[in-house]
Amino acid sequence: MTKKPCSSLALLLLLLLLVPRADATIGMCVPSAAAQLVAPAVLVHLLKVHSISMVRLLAPVPGILTALKGTGILAMVGVANNHIVPLSLGGQEAALRWLKMHVLAFLDPKQLRYLGVGNEVLHVADALVIPHVVPSMNNLHKALQQLGLDGAVKISSPLASNILGVSMPPSSGAFTPLSLPLVRPMLKFLQDTGSPLMVNTYPFQTFTQNPLNQALNFFLFHQNAPPVKDNGRSYTNILDATVDALVAAMEREGFSGIPVSVTGTGWPMQGNNKAATPANAAAFVQGVVQRALEGTGTPRGRSRGWRSSCPTCSTTRTTVGMRPIMRCIWASSTSMAHRPSTSPSDVR
């Protein structure tokens, strides 16, 4: 099931009302179609009214980037999957040209915080694209170095959380064998550049499979949710558990200290499961935002004295085919992701 763009935008604006007004960094993932549904200046005004200080664009939208310029609102800009191969084969020059033409021609460089190369490439991109993801990331990094922006702008590639072949219990986290040819060189790049592993998570999908038979409250951040016990750690929500499973999976591959950024997540408002309701979707969104604002690490992070910073997007999805309707909230603070305590926070 899909929704018309106008109703998706109305839902996005409605969910803005769920975001608490606070001094913490709160952001929103803006769909590319927003530029056709509402004037960019109006969109930016709404961001300011609701104290939204970060936005994520899945691809550069000149009108929105121009409207953001000079506002102080920070941005994560995505590279569309169909641009990955040209950026890989074209080398540093192609990457520099892309940055200048599609991003820096419209946005103040000081407002650019992240570049997301592709989106869930393992599951939606042509198989021939996969080998070009990390080379394109390297070329973009070299271009940023040439511009003197490599310290401020981090590069990653949002992946779907089903790169995890084992996610429960979190300490047993492991990547699927099919994901490793991409994940291993990507983790090396992320470690070398101090960039986060970006992951879109699908808690509703996990709930429907639910191998450990966790209660619905565990997925909706309810305080009375029965915790999941794991080697002395206690998990009260699915997001903490997923992040720590990813950390365990990275450590299993020999990589530690890489931040985990949840760049997309959500809960369906309708569908063929009784748990897909507007009330549960609202509870999940509020839970994600509140969790990000708490400013504490995950159980695994706390026990190791790690500090963190996290962009967290909340996406409303249908249950039929799990196609995204919209991406609505990005809450950044010092919660869900991991980095060693001696390192500075990604989000300023």
PyMOL commands that set and color helices and strands:
alter all, ss='L'
color gray80, all
select helices_A, chain A and resi 5-16+34-37+40-49+62-68+81-89+91-104+109-111+121-124+127-147+161-163+170-172+177-193+203-209+216-219+238-252+278-293+299-303
alter helices_A, ss='H'
color red, helices_A
select strands_A, chain A and resi 25-30+52-57+74-79+112-117+154-156+159-160+164-166+174-175+197-200+228-230+233-235+260-264+310-317+324-333
alter strands_A, ss='S'
color yellow, strands_A
deselect
rebuild
show_as cartoon
